């Protein structure tokens, strides 16, 4: 093999190796913007249920990680997550806790919300916490988190 052919082969192999590293390294959650959330339902000055965690904004969806906590006797707590693109609701998820059942007082969760096929993706997640009693339901004011 000629000197020029060996040099060309070395350059080509180096270029392929660099490309392979760039293609093989997927983005991690740390590469995406995140928002922290804390939404609580209070009765007067006492917090009786809440949800907290992080929203990781992916290209078209969002990853939600956190916990929902039920501190109210005789009731159960539901955290509602709604994903929007503009004013259009795209997806919704709920997570529940109940200190008087097998669900437990604190439940952790990790899920993805949105539509991975939606061009442009979601741009807002609305979080609401509700305490459900046998005769009535009381909810927090909704909190909106937007892709930054």
NORGI-V550347 format. One record per run of one state. SS is the DSSP state (H for helix, E for strand, L for the rest). FROM is the first residue (numbers start at 1). LEN is the number of residues. If there is no record, write none. Layout:
ss = <SS | SS>
from = <FROM | FROM>
len = <LEN | LEN>
This chain:
ss = <L | H | L | H | L | E | L | E | L | E | L | E | L | E | L | E | L | E | L | E | L | E | L | E | L>
from = <1 | 3 | 25 | 29 | 32 | 34 | 44 | 46 | 58 | 61 | 71 | 75 | 86 | 88 | 99 | 104 | 105 | 106 | 115 | 124 | 134 | 137 | 140 | 143 | 147>
len = <2 | 22 | 4 | 3 | 2 | 10 | 2 | 12 | 3 | 10 | 4 | 11 | 2 | 11 | 5 | 1 | 1 | 9 | 9 | 10 | 3 | 3 | 3 | 4 | 2>
